[in-house]
Amino acid sequence: MIDVFAFWGCGKGPLKSLHAHIRILSGILLGCGCMLVPLQSITGIVLMVIATTCWCVLAAMPIKMLIRCAIASLILFFPFLLLTPWMTVDSSATAPMVERFAQAGAIALRSTCCLFIAASTIAILAIQDVHRGLAYIPIPRIIVVLIVQLINQTVLLTEETLRIIGVLRLRGASGVRGIRVLFSFPIVWMVRMLFRAERTAAAMTVRGYGIEAITVGESIKLTNADVLTIICTSAVLVASILMRLKIIA
Amino acid sequence: MNPVLEFKSVTIRYPGNSKNTISDVSFHVHHDERVALFGLNGSGKTTLLLAAVGLVPFTGSIFIDGIHVEKENLQKARDRTGFLFNIPEDQILFPRVIDDVAYSLVRKGTPMKVAHEKAMSALAALRVSDIAECSPFQLSHGQRQRIALAGALVTNPSVMLLDEPSSALDPHGKLSLANLLRSVASSILIATHDVEFASRTCSRFLVLCENELREFHNCRDAEQCLLGNFSARSQSEIPH
């Protein structure tokens, strides 16, 4: 198995035993909760950090993957802290530096938590569960078809890209010498992707691919763990909304 | 008896090309017949198969199971066809093997459970039932080819159009595929370079060369014709 798929289904925690659609739905609910929770209060920060930590622990991603996530969030989100001097707090450009730092930190913290939740959700979801999981979620079929194909085609394109990179390395275009092919790579890549897209479209046409692709099989009986997970993640979302609406502190 | 697949004076020219890829080709495949289509690289074998399912514009007439392949009837004709593309991963559309193989049945209204049972049988026939729950992305090229083939076989189509079905298979896989294709109840047209595989599977052999189609009932004769074409092409390409 190549590295691209290493994230999918790598978790070993109890969440992995839930039904696929419950895993997806719970991840979405928790992600939404973290996006909505206000971080001006300690309660909001505590709620977000605890929810994220619990989700990650129960997903039990391998340490290697956790480190990768941490590195990714450091690279992607912590540069926000560099924007501290230009942050405005409550539309005021003259707020104290501590408040500006808190503002920038809140953005970085929220983004980091969302990244960890997304990664943990992927970790408890084998790629082959995506299609069936989404089929049981009550959303329009056409959206499910699009999501399934987005994932499917992304994996194929990544695989193709890795193959091209492998060939470049094999032919001695790595390191400094790689600069020579840097400009031809996008052209080679784009042409191959276009041809692949054309061929896949032809295959979809011949196979009559459409919204019938998303068909629910036999009805699934939810377990106690499924129900408990949905209740807990929904509670996080509801609490976040209530805090944002300032109904609770 | 009416042929299951019939090409009548089919000419194909890709937009922008000054030369026809296929010129005035006619042939037919009868019920339960296996026919091999040979040709040098670029002779138009794949193009001919794509034209049969309406993916390439053509002039002339093509009939699949009596259905005229034209805009109004395309889906009907495709529903009677099992198609294997020469790059199998292009036609794998689901992240789980069993879902992909069962799709053609599910689309036609077969209950999910029955569809999955039939898909398992198709996979078992190709000796890959152990990977039914895997993701196709974790598999080798040969395994993907068998999955794509299972997806084409599962509906018991009237006609199967197979583009290089043996290209990624090991010798044992080729042998079992040849046996399987001989036993299915579909008419089969196979575009291939694999003479040995074709001789095991097919009873009639077509050679596509320089826009002309020649028919043989003996695989060795077809191979000789192909080699003759190759020599002629090679000599014409040597600068004098």
Interface residues (C-beta under 8 A of the other chain):
Chain A: M1 F5 W8 A126 I127 Q128 D129 V130 H131 R132 V148 Q149 I151 N152 V155 L156 E159 R196 R199 T200 A202 A203 M204 T205 V206 R207 G208 Y209 G210 E212 A213 T215 V216 G217 E218
Chain B: L50 V53 L55 Q75 R78 D79 T81 F83 F85 I87 E89 D90 Q91 L93 F94 P95 R96 V97 D99 Y103 S104 V106 R107 M112 K113 H116 E133 C134 S135 F137 Q138 G151
